[in-house]
């Protein structure tokens, strides 16, 4: 929902009418297009470029690891405009599937999230009408504010995966017997379950706090970053513990927890790495920006 909210909050009346109702009906979808082969955590290094040409922009460049790539009907492309350097030159263009010069690479094969389409996007002199400009250059902060909605969604999916793993482990612990008793009778398993429940509840409270803000417009950058960073680490810990409770069966594809563990690993990379989020959180704690170019 992140890129849709960009249109909903900052788009023109025409853009909203063309996109939002179709998304709500399930007929359209919008992918956010940020990552490039040489620009991920450092988004200001992106090289995808849009040059004015009459009533159009000519878009050239390449995006990678784009969720929904090849499947979505519309793409919110973070691009540099002309020769404007740094974050001041970055804005957002809405590109439609089927535009001439817009093509897709092969679908990625990931360790997890195998039901989620993802691929490269290639822009070869794509003529994008100026009416498709959503965020002009110089308003990079608006793109990042709305991206925090995407981060809330990422964190919420961590809750779903971890919650599922917890319930699977709980049911298994009450059924599986060892030494004549269900393994839930053993203190080691009880402690593991309590740790899982505590981490899951803590993450849930952080995520709910963040999405409460998002429901009123835009989430707090601090709250969204904190929720995502904690939930990303929590889901790996919880699914890993669930696999341990299952023992050998946890490593088997006949049971769901191995899939949950594989899926869990993705969220700490997607939408901003945990490490980059923590640098941002530290900046908000100390009231200063820690410029990674000075390392």
Beta strands, then each sheet from edge to edge (+ up, - down):
strand 1: 30-33
strand 2: 49-53
strand 3: 56-67
strand 4: 74-81
strand 5: 90-96
strand 6: 102-104
strand 7: 118-129
strand 8: 133-135
strand 9: 177-178
strand 10: 181-182
sheet 1: 1+ 4+ 2+ 3- 7+ 6-
sheet 2: 1+ 4+ 5- 8+
sheet 3: 9+ 10-
end
